[in-house]
Amino acid sequence: MFLKDVHIGGKVRITTMNRMNDLVQRRLLDLGIMEGSVVKMKRILPLGGPVAIETKGQLIGIRRCDAKRIQVESV
């Protein structure tokens, strides 16, 4: 399952981030989001817009094309 497939309010654990751009992966790592992190889907914007996730008290927006590349598993 990928991060874009998670419904609002769903909690998941990130399993793989190696399919995404190195720059985006580095920026997420700087924010504390890495493999093994638990994230909660807060908002999905319409018309192919970004998704908002919450982890460790932070609310972060991620482009949907990047969310399609992050593999997750249910918690």
Secondary structure by P-SEA (a helix, b strand, c coil): cccccccccbbbbbcccccccaaaaaaaaaacccccbbbbbccccccbbbbbbbcccbbbbbcaaaaaabbbbcc
